[in-house]
Amino acid sequence: MVSFIFALAGPLALPATAETLSIYRGDIKAAISVPIDDLEFIVIPANFCEISIADPSIADISLQSATSLRVAGIAKGRTSVTIFDCEGGTISIAEILVVTSTATTVEVGPFYLPEMLSSERIPVDNNVATVTLRLPASVSVNVITDLPTVGFEMDDEDIAAAARLGETGFYILGKAVGTTTMYLQHENGVPPTVLHIEVVGNVDYSS
């Protein structure tokens, strides 16, 4: 069964005076193409404990071994799979493109995922992220803040959904085209961090 991890937060540290958001996402240039009604295999760079498929109506993920997954194409579109270690940290994120079976450019796997070593960094100015987070519907990203958090609120959960990953991490899923705002709540009376989110169409592969 595909599952998703919700890490429990430990004791919180005192917040810093500045904040930066790190955005981790799959690389669309290295997306894994899977034909509808066909299979591909993904090899993970380390043992994992949990996986999350952003949109199970597009692709189905099942365990193949302690370090590999099987991806089945269900419906044409774009989605992503996130792989977590046993502490709730992200090992890797893969972009998945499910294509028609007549596509002639589909590369045959297995596909070897890199570890998550780089990210986009968004400064926060007066508690507001200076860049809007943009992601396609049916695709997820992970957001890491360098301030401890105690929770979050989302203005419109029909546009985007989120789950908290420990003290400083958030899993954010684009659901429907539109814009919404997420508020990352901190301890000790620190104002929430405001993150504007724009969800674009699933076929916008340039995002």
Phi and psi in degrees as GROMACS dihedral restraints (atoms count N, CA, C in turn):
[ dihedral_restraints ]
;  ai    aj    ak    al  type     phi  dphi    fc
    3     4     5     6     1   -76.8    20    10
    4     5     6     7     1   133.7    20    10
    6     7     8     9     1  -133.9    20    10
    7     8     9    10     1   172.0    20    10
    9    10    11    12     1  -135.9    20    10
   10    11    12    13     1   138.3    20    10
   12    13    14    15     1   -97.6    20    10
   13    14    15    16     1   135.1    20    10
   15    16    17    18     1  -117.5    20    10
   16    17    18    19     1    99.4    20    10
   18    19    20    21     1   -74.3    20    10
   19    20    21    22     1   139.3    20    10
   21    22    23    24     1   -80.0    20    10
   22    23    24    25     1   138.3    20    10
   24    25    26    27     1   -78.9    20    10
   25    26    27    28     1   140.6    20    10
   27    28    29    30     1   -92.4    20    10
   28    29    30    31     1  -165.5    20    10
   30    31    32    33     1   -59.1    20    10
   31    32    33    34     1   138.7    20    10
   33    34    35    36     1   -92.2    20    10
   34    35    36    37     1   141.5    20    10
   36    37    38    39     1   -89.1    20    10
   37    38    39    40     1   164.4    20    10
   39    40    41    42     1   -66.6    20    10
   40    41    42    43     1   138.3    20    10
   42    43    44    45     1   -71.0    20    10
   43    44    45    46     1   152.3    20    10
   45    46    47    48     1   -82.6    20    10
   46    47    48    49     1   177.6    20    10
   48    49    50    51     1   -93.7    20    10
   49    50    51    52     1   -12.1    20    10
   51    52    53    54     1  -129.1    20    10
   52    53    54    55     1   159.2    20    10
   54    55    56    57     1  -142.5    20    10
   55    56    57    58     1   143.0    20    10
   57    58    59    60     1  -134.4    20    10
   58    59    60    61     1   139.5    20    10
   60    61    62    63     1  -100.5    20    10
   61    62    63    64     1   132.5    20    10
   63    64    65    66     1  -107.1    20    10
   64    65    66    67     1   126.9    20    10
   66    67    68    69     1  -108.7    20    10
   67    68    69    70     1   118.9    20    10
   69    70    71    72     1  -108.0    20    10
   70    71    72    73     1   129.0    20    10
   72    73    74    75     1  -146.7    20    10
   73    74    75    76     1   164.5    20    10
   75    76    77    78     1   -71.0    20    10
   76    77    78    79     1   159.1    20    10
   78    79    80    81     1   -92.5    20    10
   79    80    81    82     1   110.2    20    10
   81    82    83    84     1   -64.7    20    10
   82    83    84    85     1   -26.2    20    10
   84    85    86    87     1   -69.3    20    10
   85    86    87    88     1   -21.6    20    10
   87    88    89    90     1  -111.7    20    10
   88    89    90    91     1    27.0    20    10
   90    91    92    93     1   -61.5    20    10
   91    92    93    94     1   146.8    20    10
   93    94    95    96     1   -94.1    20    10
   94    95    96    97     1   118.2    20    10
   96    97    98    99     1   -89.8    20    10
   97    98    99   100     1   130.1    20    10
   99   100   101   102     1  -128.9    20    10
  100   101   102   103     1   120.7    20    10
  102   103   104   105     1   -65.7    20    10
  103   104   105   106     1   150.3    20    10
  105   106   107   108     1   -59.1    20    10
  106   107   108   109     1   136.0    20    10
  108   109   110   111     1    64.6    20    10
  109   110   111   112     1    26.7    20    10
  111   112   113   114     1  -132.5    20    10
  112   113   114   115     1   175.9    20    10
  114   115   116   117     1  -125.4    20    10
  115   116   117   118     1   149.2    20    10
  117   118   119   120     1  -136.2    20    10
  118   119   120   121     1   164.4    20    10
  120   121   122   123     1  -124.3    20    10
  121   122   123   124     1   138.7    20    10
  123   124   125   126     1  -117.2    20    10
  124   125   126   127     1   131.4    20    10
  126   127   128   129     1  -103.8    20    10
  127   128   129   130     1   127.3    20    10
  129   130   131   132     1   -93.1    20    10
  130   131   132   133     1   143.8    20    10
  132   133   134   135     1   -72.8    20    10
  133   134   135   136     1    -6.7    20    10
  135   136   137   138     1  -158.0    20    10
  136   137   138   139     1   164.1    20    10
  138   139   140   141     1   -60.2    20    10
  139   140   141   142     1   140.4    20    10
  141   142   143   144     1  -125.4    20    10
  142   143   144   145     1   162.0    20    10
  144   145   146   147     1  -111.7    20    10
  145   146   147   148     1   -34.1    20    10
  147   148   149   150     1  -140.0    20    10
  148   149   150   151     1   151.7    20    10
  150   151   152   153     1  -135.3    20    10
  151   152   153   154     1   155.0    20    10
  153   154   155   156     1  -138.5    20    10
  154   155   156   157     1   123.5    20    10
  156   157   158   159     1   -96.4    20    10
  157   158   159   160     1   126.7    20    10
  159   160   161   162     1   -63.6    20    10
  160   161   162   163     1   -41.0    20    10
  162   163   164   165     1  -137.6    20    10
  163   164   165   166     1    97.1    20    10
  165   166   167   168     1   -69.5    20    10
  166   167   168   169     1    -6.7    20    10
  168   169   170   171     1   -81.1    20    10
  169   170   171   172     1   -13.4    20    10
  171   172   173   174     1   -98.1    20    10
  172   173   174   175     1   -44.3    20    10
  174   175   176   177     1  -144.1    20    10
  175   176   177   178     1   149.9    20    10
  177   178   179   180     1  -112.2    20    10
  178   179   180   181     1   135.4    20    10
  180   181   182   183     1  -114.4    20    10
  181   182   183   184     1   133.8    20    10
  183   184   185   186     1  -137.3    20    10
  184   185   186   187     1   155.8    20    10
  186   187   188   189     1   -75.6    20    10
  187   188   189   190     1   134.3    20    10
  189   190   191   192     1  -104.6    20    10
  190   191   192   193     1   -41.3    20    10
  192   193   194   195     1  -159.4    20    10
  193   194   195   196     1  -171.7    20    10
  195   196   197   198     1   -66.5    20    10
  196   197   198   199     1   -17.2    20    10
  198   199   200   201     1  -133.3    20    10
  199   200   201   202     1    20.7    20    10
  201   202   203   204     1  -147.5    20    10
  202   203   204   205     1   154.7    20    10
  204   205   206   207     1  -127.8    20    10
  205   206   207   208     1   155.2    20    10
  207   208   209   210     1  -111.8    20    10
  208   209   210   211     1   128.8    20    10
  210   211   212   213     1  -112.0    20    10
  211   212   213   214     1   124.8    20    10
  213   214   215   216     1  -111.0    20    10
  214   215   216   217     1   127.1    20    10
  216   217   218   219     1   -77.6    20    10
  217   218   219   220     1   130.1    20    10
  219   220   221   222     1  -112.4    20    10
  220   221   222   223     1   -51.8    20    10
  222   223   224   225     1  -142.3    20    10
  223   224   225   226     1   147.8    20    10
  225   226   227   228     1   -60.6    20    10
  226   227   228   229     1   132.9    20    10
  228   229   230   231     1   156.6    20    10
  229   230   231   232     1  -174.2    20    10
  231   232   233   234     1  -119.6    20    10
  232   233   234   235     1   136.7    20    10
  234   235   236   237     1  -149.8    20    10
  235   236   237   238     1  -172.7    20    10
  237   238   239   240     1  -145.8    20    10
  238   239   240   241     1   154.0    20    10
  240   241   242   243     1  -124.0    20    10
  241   242   243   244     1   133.0    20    10
  243   244   245   246     1  -112.6    20    10
  244   245   246   247     1   134.2    20    10
  246   247   248   249     1  -113.4    20    10
  247   248   249   250     1   128.0    20    10
  249   250   251   252     1  -113.1    20    10
  250   251   252   253     1   148.1    20    10
  252   253   254   255     1   -84.5    20    10
  253   254   255   256     1  -175.6    20    10
  255   256   257   258     1   -76.6    20    10
  256   257   258   259     1    -8.7    20    10
  258   259   260   261     1  -100.6    20    10
  259   260   261   262     1     5.0    20    10
  261   262   263   264     1    88.1    20    10
  262   263   264   265     1     1.1    20    10
  264   265   266   267     1   -77.5    20    10
  265   266   267   268     1   153.9    20    10
  267   268   269   270     1   -85.8    20    10
  268   269   270   271     1   123.4    20    10
  270   271   272   273     1   -82.1    20    10
  271   272   273   274     1   -46.7    20    10
  273   274   275   276     1  -164.6    20    10
  274   275   276   277     1   162.3    20    10
  276   277   278   279     1  -132.3    20    10
  277   278   279   280     1   131.4    20    10
  279   280   281   282     1  -117.7    20    10
  280   281   282   283     1   135.1    20    10
  282   283   284   285     1   -83.4    20    10
  283   284   285   286     1   135.7    20    10
  285   286   287   288     1  -120.3    20    10
  286   287   288   289     1   126.8    20    10
  288   289   290   291     1  -114.2    20    10
  289   290   291   292     1   115.4    20    10
  291   292   293   294     1   -93.2    20    10
  292   293   294   295     1   124.1    20    10
  294   295   296   297     1  -121.4    20    10
  295   296   297   298     1   167.0    20    10
  297   298   299   300     1   -67.2    20    10
  298   299   300   301     1   152.9    20    10
  300   301   302   303     1   -67.6    20    10
  301   302   303   304     1   -12.7    20    10
  303   304   305   306     1   -88.1    20    10
  304   305   306   307     1    -3.3    20    10
  306   307   308   309     1   -62.3    20    10
  307   308   309   310     1   136.9    20    10
  309   310   311   312     1  -102.0    20    10
  310   311   312   313     1    -2.4    20    10
  312   313   314   315     1  -106.6    20    10
  313   314   315   316     1    13.2    20    10
  315   316   317   318     1   -73.1    20    10
  316   317   318   319     1   123.0    20    10
  318   319   320   321     1   -83.4    20    10
  319   320   321   322     1   140.8    20    10
  321   322   323   324     1   -90.4    20    10
  322   323   324   325     1   132.1    20    10
  324   325   326   327     1   -79.0    20    10
  325   326   327   328     1  -166.1    20    10
  327   328   329   330     1   -74.7    20    10
  328   329   330   331     1   156.0    20    10
  330   331   332   333     1  -107.4    20    10
  331   332   333   334     1   129.9    20    10
  333   334   335   336     1  -100.4    20    10
  334   335   336   337     1   117.4    20    10
  336   337   338   339     1   -84.1    20    10
  337   338   339   340     1   142.0    20    10
  339   340   341   342     1   -80.6    20    10
  340   341   342   343     1   162.0    20    10
  342   343   344   345     1   -74.0    20    10
  343   344   345   346     1   158.6    20    10
  345   346   347   348     1   -77.6    20    10
  346   347   348   349     1   100.2    20    10
  348   349   350   351     1  -114.5    20    10
  349   350   351   352     1   -12.3    20    10
  351   352   353   354     1  -135.8    20    10
  352   353   354   355     1   163.2    20    10
  354   355   356   357     1  -158.0    20    10
  355   356   357   358     1   163.0    20    10
  357   358   359   360     1   -83.9    20    10
  358   359   360   361     1   143.5    20    10
  360   361   362   363     1  -119.5    20    10
  361   362   363   364     1   128.5    20    10
  363   364   365   366     1  -116.9    20    10
  364   365   366   367     1   116.8    20    10
  366   367   368   369     1   -68.1    20    10
  367   368   369   370     1   154.7    20    10
  369   370   371   372     1  -114.8    20    10
  370   371   372   373     1   125.5    20    10
  372   373   374   375     1  -120.4    20    10
  373   374   375   376     1   118.8    20    10
  375   376   377   378     1    53.7    20    10
  376   377   378   379     1    43.9    20    10
  378   379   380   381     1    70.4    20    10
  379   380   381   382     1    12.8    20    10
  381   382   383   384     1  -122.9    20    10
  382   383   384   385     1   126.2    20    10
  384   385   386   387     1   -61.6    20    10
  385   386   387   388     1   135.1    20    10
  387   388   389   390     1   -79.9    20    10
  388   389   390   391     1    -9.6    20    10
  390   391   392   393     1  -129.8    20    10
  391   392   393   394     1   138.6    20    10
  393   394   395   396     1   -73.7    20    10
  394   395   396   397     1   132.5    20    10
  396   397   398   399     1   -76.5    20    10
  397   398   399   400     1   121.4    20    10
  399   400   401   402     1  -114.5    20    10
  400   401   402   403     1   128.5    20    10
  402   403   404   405     1  -151.3    20    10
  403   404   405   406     1   152.0    20    10
  405   406   407   408     1   -75.6    20    10
  406   407   408   409     1   156.0    20    10
  408   409   410   411     1   -60.4    20    10
  409   410   411   412     1   145.2    20    10
  411   412   413   414     1    72.9    20    10
  412   413   414   415     1    12.1    20    10
  414   415   416   417     1  -124.0    20    10
  415   416   417   418     1   147.1    20    10
  417   418   419   420     1  -119.9    20    10
  418   419   420   421     1   157.4    20    10
  420   421   422   423     1  -135.6    20    10
  421   422   423   424     1   162.6    20    10
  423   424   425   426     1  -111.1    20    10
  424   425   426   427     1   135.3    20    10
  426   427   428   429     1  -116.2    20    10
  427   428   429   430     1   127.5    20    10
  429   430   431   432     1  -117.4    20    10
  430   431   432   433     1   128.7    20    10
  432   433   434   435     1  -109.6    20    10
  433   434   435   436     1   151.2    20    10
  435   436   437   438     1   -93.1    20    10
  436   437   438   439     1    12.6    20    10
  438   439   440   441     1  -111.6    20    10
  439   440   441   442     1   135.9    20    10
  441   442   443   444     1   -60.1    20    10
  442   443   444   445     1   148.2    20    10
  444   445   446   447     1  -124.2    20    10
  445   446   447   448     1   160.4    20    10
  447   448   449   450     1  -119.9    20    10
  448   449   450   451     1    -0.8    20    10
  450   451   452   453     1   161.9    20    10
  451   452   453   454     1  -167.9    20    10
  453   454   455   456     1  -158.7    20    10
  454   455   456   457     1   164.0    20    10
  456   457   458   459     1  -134.0    20    10
  457   458   459   460     1   146.4    20    10
  459   460   461   462     1  -122.3    20    10
  460   461   462   463     1   127.4    20    10
  462   463   464   465     1   -59.9    20    10
  463   464   465   466     1   -46.4    20    10
  465   466   467   468     1  -133.5    20    10
  466   467   468   469     1   100.6    20    10
  468   469   470   471     1   -76.7    20    10
  469   470   471   472     1    -4.9    20    10
  471   472   473   474     1   -79.4    20    10
  472   473   474   475     1   -21.3    20    10
  474   475   476   477     1   -88.4    20    10
  475   476   477   478     1   -47.4    20    10
  477   478   479   480     1  -146.2    20    10
  478   479   480   481     1   148.2    20    10
  480   481   482   483     1  -121.6    20    10
  481   482   483   484     1   160.4    20    10
  483   484   485   486     1  -147.5    20    10
  484   485   486   487     1   158.9    20    10
  486   487   488   489     1  -139.6    20    10
  487   488   489   490     1   144.8    20    10
  489   490   491   492     1   -86.0    20    10
  490   491   492   493     1   136.8    20    10
  492   493   494   495     1  -118.7    20    10
  493   494   495   496     1    88.3    20    10
  495   496   497   498     1    73.1    20    10
  496   497   498   499     1  -156.9    20    10
  498   499   500   501     1   -72.4    20    10
  499   500   501   502     1   -31.0    20    10
  501   502   503   504     1  -128.8    20    10
  502   503   504   505     1     1.7    20    10
  504   505   506   507     1  -112.7    20    10
  505   506   507   508     1   150.6    20    10
  507   508   509   510     1  -140.6    20    10
  508   509   510   511     1   137.5    20    10
  510   511   512   513     1  -100.9    20    10
  511   512   513   514     1   122.3    20    10
  513   514   515   516     1  -121.3    20    10
  514   515   516   517     1   128.3    20    10
  516   517   518   519     1  -116.4    20    10
  517   518   519   520     1   125.6    20    10
  519   520   521   522     1   -76.8    20    10
  520   521   522   523     1   128.7    20    10
  522   523   524   525     1  -111.1    20    10
  523   524   525   526     1   -47.1    20    10
  525   526   527   528     1  -144.8    20    10
  526   527   528   529     1   151.7    20    10
  528   529   530   531     1   -61.0    20    10
  529   530   531   532     1   131.3    20    10
  531   532   533   534     1   153.8    20    10
  532   533   534   535     1  -171.8    20    10
  534   535   536   537     1  -125.8    20    10
  535   536   537   538     1   148.4    20    10
  537   538   539   540     1  -151.0    20    10
  538   539   540   541     1   176.1    20    10
  540   541   542   543     1  -131.7    20    10
  541   542   543   544     1   135.3    20    10
  543   544   545   546     1  -111.7    20    10
  544   545   546   547     1   141.0    20    10
  546   547   548   549     1  -118.4    20    10
  547   548   549   550     1   113.5    20    10
  549   550   551   552     1   -87.6    20    10
  550   551   552   553     1   113.6    20    10
  552   553   554   555     1   -90.5    20    10
  553   554   555   556     1   133.2    20    10
  555   556   557   558     1  -111.0    20    10
  556   557   558   559     1   172.3    20    10
  558   559   560   561     1   -90.2    20    10
  559   560   561   562     1   175.1    20    10
  561   562   563   564     1    54.8    20    10
  562   563   564   565     1    35.4    20    10
  564   565   566   567     1    75.9    20    10
  565   566   567   568     1     7.2    20    10
  567   568   569   570     1   -68.3    20    10
  568   569   570   571     1   130.6    20    10
  570   571   572   573     1   -58.5    20    10
  571   572   573   574     1   148.0    20    10
  573   574   575   576     1   -65.4    20    10
  574   575   576   577     1   150.5    20    10
  576   577   578   579     1   -84.5    20    10
  577   578   579   580     1   129.8    20    10
  579   580   581   582     1   -97.4    20    10
  580   581   582   583     1   122.4    20    10
  582   583   584   585     1  -123.5    20    10
  583   584   585   586     1   114.3    20    10
  585   586   587   588     1   -82.8    20    10
  586   587   588   589     1   138.1    20    10
  588   589   590   591     1  -125.8    20    10
  589   590   591   592     1   132.1    20    10
  591   592   593   594     1  -118.7    20    10
  592   593   594   595     1   122.6    20    10
  594   595   596   597     1  -103.0    20    10
  595   596   597   598     1   126.7    20    10
  597   598   599   600     1  -109.3    20    10
  598   599   600   601     1   176.2    20    10
  600   601   602   603     1   -64.1    20    10
  601   602   603   604     1   148.3    20    10
  603   604   605   606     1   -61.4    20    10
  604   605   606   607     1   -29.4    20    10
  606   607   608   609     1   -84.9    20    10
  607   608   609   610     1    -0.2    20    10
  609   610   611   612     1   -79.6    20    10
  610   611   612   613     1    84.1    20    10
  612   613   614   615     1   -75.4    20    10
  613   614   615   616     1    -6.7    20    10
  615   616   617   618     1   -84.7    20    10
  616   617   618   619     1    -5.8    20    10
